[in-house]
Amino acid sequence: MANTRTPLIAGNWKMNLSLAEATALASAVKDAAAKYTDRDVLLYPTFLQLTRVAEIVKGSRVLLGAQNCSAEKEGAFTGEIAAAQIKDAGAGYILIGHSERRHILKESDAFLKTKIDRVLDEGLMAMLCVGETLDERESGRAETVVLNQLNAALSHLTKDAWKHIAIAYEPVWAIGTGKNATPEDAQAMHAAIRKRIALLNADAAPTTRILYGGSVKPDNVAALMAKEDIDGALVGGASLKAESFSELIKLAK
Ligand code: PEP
């Protein structure tokens, strides 16, 4: 049976782009997204660019997200940004547990679980990133690692909370390296993730979007998204240029 999940193509701008560049790129993405009503487009600019990008995409099909949030609600946490402030800026999504935060900034599973709760407290969508390192894949532990990450962050959720969850499977060895998982390997992991979601909440399994991330480009996106359980892409490098991201939007069906 064909699934009813709307494809989602998301651009993670990381710590890139000036305000002028972000403004121009957001306008170009808005124009590209306007051509397709059967897929969703989501942008993750830096915090400083959120309000500007929110103004640009207002009233369009383009969704807006933040790349991270504090694990705390509010208060004396210098340099942090609260989920409520992100909501206030006009964003609907927050990316949680990107591999750069897990591995470079050493964010633990327990810490990420708290962040998920902060996102859900505000009624926003949390996109949880999971993924194994090269060493974990080569030693046959990829699925265990990924499912443990999923369980640690999400197994406590109520049934209703699952409506606010999306997953991004991003093998760490594929991020920014030019090496993507084969569509078959990615599909196998997505199917394992969906099976685990079914154990946690049977109703959420057919509806939760699971995106693939890791060196997605216009020349590999169609083969990845042709797979049954791959519902979209989380894109880093190729989301930074209007031409390549517009091409990805066009091909993401
Ligand atoms: C990412 O940042 O989540 C990512 C997948 O990056 P890239 O597309 O550059 O591999």
Boltz pocket constraint, residues with backbone or C-beta under 6 A from the ligand:
constraints:
  - pocket:
      binder: B
      contacts: [[A, 12], [A, 170], [A, 174], [A, 175], [A, 176], [A, 177], [A, 178], [A, 213], [A, 214], [A, 215], [A, 216], [A, 234], [A, 235], [A, 236], [A, 237], [A, 238]]
      max_distance: 6.0
